[in-house]
């Protein structure tokens, strides 16, 4: 592996193995993040809520981590609630807003390509609490039409939840416009920004969102570290009851080490955004796309917007192949498809079918997502392997 762009040393977990092009699934933990959290697994073990000296450093570190996450998304530390996953943050936002509203005929709006953490929470709210849910369609690029939201919102709408960036296609939704429409009707707006935070600049004030989900393992922190931005004044029903930690919204002794990891990851991501690292990743992504299209003329089709997408994400369908079979034949590439496997049978991605693609095109899809340690050599290796395998099919 050559040295990644931006002057980083090679990552020890990525050396000598397959080319890793699955950063949207999870990112390798940055060694700087691991080093920052380690003392809070060993030396600084105290409970941050205690009053003796052993609690002082954990309490200071927790506050610093909260401020680092807040800085990345343009808010203050008092509006950051640490959670154990993005799914939990989504649950706190959706369930919390609906139950806190006290409305007997609550209405929630989301959209068809949303993450299952949001869609399944909406279905549970329907089943358990009688909430009415509207799922907005998307166009062929995977984008919500603001006019559809304007037509769907009612006086009973408590919350609108639309993700910032799609995990499969990278499609970037018009969040600021959608949030403004929700607010015109008195509804709160939640944004699952798991895939977007750290990859593109995000400012919760500029977006006008009330709730926003941040996920650590999408930005080089360990799994199990996440947060929910909760705008001051927004009332939520807690997701965990008990001792009052995290503004009373998520009781339980805080996981200081993971909070430190998330904060450190946020600080590093903020520096990379300022340094233009996403633009360098975009150059590699576009080079990968050009190489694949040139090697397989007429067979490679982009799924998602040309420009209005994450700089690291390339979702393409290749004519005449099944995505999962192609990846299985290319052991030196670690990537994903949008399909799901049930008892040995693959079904098309709900995201791509919601965009109006045929089953054949959806099943031929590859999601190739780049990241901090992707190199030009990786792109050349991946292109050669994928095109060689596809050419024989």
C-alpha positions in Angstrom: 0.0 0.0 0.0 1.3 3.5 -0.9 1.1 6.4 1.5 -2.5 7.8 1.6 -3.2 11.3 0.5 -2.9 13.9 3.2 0.4 12.5 4.6 -1.0 9.8 6.8 1.0 6.7 7.5 -0.6 3.4 6.3 -3.2 2.0 8.7 -1.9 -1.3 10.3 -5.3 -3.0 9.9 -5.3 -2.3 6.1 -1.8 -3.4 5.3 -1.4 -6.6 3.4 -5.1 -7.4 3.0 -7.7 -6.7 0.4 -8.3 -3.2 -0.9 -10.9 -1.7 1.5 -13.7 0.1 -0.4 -16.4 -0.2 2.2 -16.0 2.9 4.3 -19.7 3.6 4.3 -20.2 0.3 6.2 -17.6 1.1 8.8 -14.3 2.9 9.0 -11.1 1.6 10.5 -10.4 3.1 13.9 -7.9 5.9 13.5 -4.8 5.1 15.6 -4.9 8.6 17.0 -8.5 7.9 18.2 -7.4 4.6 19.8 -4.5 6.3 21.6 -6.8 9.1 22.9 -9.3 6.7 24.4 -6.9 4.1 25.9 -6.1 6.0 29.1 -9.8 6.0 30.0 -9.9 2.2 29.8 -6.8 1.9 32.1 -5.7 4.9 34.2 -8.8 7.1 34.4 -11.4 4.7 35.4 -13.5 6.8 37.7 -17.2 7.5 37.5 -17.6 11.1 36.1 -20.6 11.6 38.3 -18.7 10.9 41.6 -17.3 13.7 43.7 -13.9 12.4 44.6 -10.6 13.0 42.8 -10.9 9.8 40.6 -13.9 11.4 38.9 -12.2 14.7 37.9 -10.3 13.6 34.8 -13.2 11.5 33.4 -15.6 14.4 34.0 -13.2 16.8 32.2 -12.7 14.4 29.3 -16.4 13.9 28.9 -17.0 17.6 28.7 -14.1 18.1 26.2 -15.5 15.3 24.0 -18.9 16.9 24.0 -17.4 20.2 23.0 -15.4 18.6 20.1 -18.6 16.9 18.7 -20.5 20.2 19.0 -17.7 22.1 17.2 -17.9 19.8 14.3 -21.6 20.4 13.6 -21.7 24.1 14.6 -23.4 24.0 18.0 -22.7 24.1 21.7 -21.8 21.2 24.0 -25.1 21.5 26.0 -27.0 20.3 22.9 -25.0 17.0 22.5 -26.4 13.8 24.0 -24.1 10.8 23.8 -25.7 7.5 22.8 -24.5 3.9 22.1 -25.3 3.8 18.3 -26.8 5.8 15.5 -29.9 3.5 15.7 -30.4 4.5 19.4 -30.0 8.2 18.5 -32.6 7.8 15.8 -34.9 6.1 18.3 -34.5 8.8 20.8 -35.2 11.5 18.2 -38.3 9.8 16.7 -39.9 8.1 19.7 -38.8 10.9 22.0 -40.4 13.6 19.9 -43.7 11.7 19.3 -44.2 10.7 23.0 -43.2 14.1 24.3 -45.7 15.8 22.0 -48.6 14.2 23.8 -50.7 14.5 20.6 -53.4 11.8 20.2 -53.2 11.8 16.4 -49.5 12.3 15.9 -48.2 12.2 12.3 -44.6 11.5 11.3 -43.1 11.9 7.8 -40.0 10.2 6.4 -38.9 9.1 3.0 -38.5 5.8 1.1 -34.7 5.4 1.1 -34.2 6.2 4.8 -32.0 3.9 6.9 -33.9 1.0 8.5 -33.2 2.6 12.0 -35.7 5.3 11.0 -38.1 3.3 8.9 -38.4 0.5 11.5 -38.9 3.0 14.3 -41.7 4.6 12.3 -43.3 1.2 11.9 -43.0 0.5 15.6 -44.6 3.9 16.4 -47.5 3.0 14.1 -47.9 -0.4 15.7 -47.4 0.5 19.4 -48.7 4.1 19.6 -51.1 4.5 16.7 -49.0 7.1 15.0 -49.8 7.9 11.3 -46.7 7.7 9.1 -46.2 9.1 5.6 -43.3 7.8 3.5 -42.4 10.2 0.8 -41.2 8.9 -2.6 -37.8 9.8 -4.2 -36.9 10.6 -7.8 -34.5 8.7 -10.0 -31.6 10.3 -8.3 -32.8 9.3 -4.8 -33.9 12.8 -3.8 -37.0 14.0 -2.0 -39.0 16.6 -3.9 -39.8 19.5 -1.4 -43.2 19.9 -3.0 -44.1 16.3 -1.9 -43.2 17.2 1.7 -45.2 20.4 1.5 -48.3 18.4 0.3 -47.9 15.8 3.1 -47.3 17.9 6.2 -50.4 18.6 8.3 -51.3 20.3 11.6 -50.9 16.9 13.3 -47.3 16.4 11.9 -45.0 16.2 14.9 -41.8 15.3 13.2 -40.2 15.0 9.7 -37.1 12.7 9.5 -34.9 12.8 6.4 -31.3 11.6 6.2 -28.5 13.9 5.1 -26.8 11.4 2.8 -27.8 8.0 1.6 -25.6 5.1 2.8 -25.8 3.3 -0.6 -25.7 6.1 -3.2 -24.4 9.0 -1.3 -27.3 11.2 -2.5 -27.5 14.4 -0.5 -30.9 15.6 0.4 -32.0 19.3 0.4 -32.1 19.3 4.2 -32.3 23.1 4.7 -35.2 23.5 2.4 -37.0 20.5 3.9 -36.5 21.6 7.4 -37.8 25.1 6.6 -41.0 23.5 5.2 -41.4 21.4 8.3 -41.1 24.4 10.6 -43.6 26.4 8.5 -46.2 23.9 9.8 -44.9 23.7 13.4 -43.2 20.3 13.0 -39.7 19.3 14.3 -37.1 18.1 11.8 -34.7 15.2 12.5 -31.8 14.4 10.2 -29.8 11.1 10.4 -26.4 12.4 9.3 -24.5 9.2 10.1 -23.0 9.1 6.6 -22.5 12.9 6.1 -20.8 14.0 9.3 -17.0 14.3 8.8 -17.3 13.8 5.0 -18.9 17.2 4.2 -19.3 20.4 6.2 -22.5 20.4 8.3 -23.8 23.2 10.4 -27.0 22.5 12.3 -27.8 26.2 12.6 -27.5 26.7 8.8 -29.5 23.5 8.1 -32.2 24.5 10.5 -32.6 21.1 12.0 -33.8 20.4 15.5 -32.3 16.9 15.9 -29.3 15.3 14.2 -27.7 11.9 14.5 -23.9 11.5 14.6 -22.2 8.1 14.4 -18.7 7.3 15.4 -17.9 4.2 13.4 -18.6 6.1 10.2 -15.9 8.7 11.1 -13.0 6.5 12.4 -14.1 6.0 16.0 -15.0 2.6 17.4 -18.5 1.1 17.1 -20.7 1.9 20.0 -20.0 5.7 20.0 -22.7 8.0 18.7 -24.5 11.2 19.6 -27.8 13.1 19.0 -27.8 16.9 18.6 -30.9 18.1 20.5 -31.7 21.8 19.9 -32.3 23.7 23.1 -36.0 23.8 23.9 -36.8 20.5 22.1 -38.7 18.2 24.4 -38.0 14.4 24.1 -39.2 11.4 26.1 -36.1 9.6 27.4 -34.8 6.5 25.7 -33.4 5.2 29.0 -34.8 6.1 32.5 -32.7 6.4 35.6 -30.0 8.6 37.1 -30.4 11.6 34.9 -27.2 11.5 32.8 -27.2 13.0 29.3 -29.8 15.7 30.2 -32.0 13.0 31.6 -32.5 11.5 28.1 -30.2 8.5 28.4 -29.6 7.3 31.9 -26.6 5.1 32.8 -23.0 5.8 33.7 -21.3 7.4 30.7 -18.8 5.4 28.6 -16.0 8.0 28.9 -13.6 6.1 26.7 -16.0 5.9 23.8 -17.0 9.6 24.3 -13.4 10.6 24.1 -13.0 8.5 21.0 -15.9 10.2 19.3 -14.7 13.6 20.4 -11.2 13.0 19.0 -12.6 11.6 15.8 -14.7 14.8 15.5 -11.7 17.0 16.0 -9.6 15.2 13.4 -12.5 15.3 10.9 -12.9 19.0 11.4 -9.2 19.5 10.7 -9.5 17.4 7.5 -12.5 19.3 6.3 -10.6 22.5 6.7 -7.6 20.9 4.9 -9.6 19.8 1.8 -9.2 16.0 2.4 -12.8 15.3 1.1 -11.8 16.9 -2.2 -8.8 14.6 -2.6 -11.0 11.6 -1.9 -13.4 12.8 -4.6 -10.6 12.9 -7.1 -9.9 9.2 -6.3 -13.6 8.3 -6.5 -14.0 10.0 -9.9 -10.9 8.3 -11.2 -12.3 4.9 -10.2 -15.5 5.7 -12.0 -13.7 6.8 -15.2 -11.5 3.7 -15.2 -14.4 1.3 -14.7 -16.4 3.0 -17.5 -13.5 3.0 -19.9 -12.6 -0.6 -19.3 -16.3 -1.8 -19.6 -17.7 0.6 -22.2 -21.5 1.0 -22.1 -21.9 -1.4 -19.2 -21.3 0.9 -16.2 -24.2 3.0 -15.0 -24.1 5.5 -12.1 -26.8 5.1 -9.5 -27.6 8.4 -7.8 -26.9 12.1 -8.5 -23.9 13.1 -10.7 -22.8 15.8 -8.2 -25.2 16.0 -5.3 -23.7 13.1 -3.4 -21.0 12.4 -0.9 -17.4 12.8 -2.2 -16.4 9.3 -1.2 -19.3 7.3 -2.6 -19.6 5.5 -6.0 -22.6 3.3 -6.6 -22.7 1.7 -10.1 -24.5 -1.1 -11.8 -22.6 -3.3 -14.3 -24.7 -4.8 -17.1 -24.7 -8.5 -17.3 -23.5 -9.2 -13.7 -24.9 -9.7 -10.3 -23.1 -7.5 -7.8 -22.7 -10.1 -5.1 -21.3 -12.6 -7.6 -18.8 -10.1 -8.9 -17.5 -9.2 -5.5 -17.3 -12.9 -4.5 -15.1 -13.5 -7.5 -12.8 -10.7 -6.6 -11.3 -11.6 -3.2 -8.8 -8.8 -3.2 -11.6 -6.1 -3.0 -13.7 -5.5 0.1 -16.9 -3.7 -0.9 -20.6 -4.0 -0.7 -23.7 -4.4 -2.8 -27.1 -3.0 -2.0 -28.8 -6.4 -2.1 -29.8 -8.4 0.9 -29.3 -12.2 1.2 -32.1 -14.3 2.7 -31.6 -18.1 2.9 -29.2 -17.9 -0.1 -31.5 -15.8 -2.2 -30.4 -12.2 -3.0 -33.1 -9.5 -3.2 -32.7 -6.1 -4.8 -31.8 -3.1 -2.7 -34.9 -1.2 -1.5 -33.0 2.0 -2.0 -32.4 1.3 -5.7 -35.9 -0.1 -6.3 -37.4 3.0 -4.6 -35.4 5.1 -7.2 -37.3 3.2 -9.9 -34.5 0.9 -11.1 -35.3 -2.5 -12.6 -34.4 -5.6 -10.5 -31.6 -6.4 -12.9 -30.0 -3.0 -12.5 -30.4 -3.1 -8.7 -29.0 -6.5 -8.5 -26.0 -5.5 -10.6 -25.0 -2.7 -8.2 -21.7 -2.2 -6.4 -21.2 0.3 -3.6 -17.6 1.4 -3.6 -16.9 3.8 -0.8 -13.5 5.4 -0.2 -12.0 6.9 2.8 -9.0 8.3 4.7 -6.6 5.6 3.8 -7.6 5.0 0.2 -4.7 5.4 -2.2 -4.2 5.8 -6.0 -2.7 2.4 -6.0 -5.9 1.0 -4.4 -7.9 2.5 -7.2 -5.7 0.9 -9.9 -5.9 -2.5 -8.1 -9.6 -2.3 -7.7 -10.3 -1.3 -11.3 -8.1 -4.1 -12.7 -9.7 -6.7 -10.5 -13.3 -5.7 -11.0 -13.0 -5.2 -14.8 -11.1 -8.5 -15.2 -13.9 -10.3 -13.4 -16.7 -8.5 -15.1 -15.2 -9.0 -18.6 -15.6 -12.8 -18.2 -19.3 -12.5 -17.4 
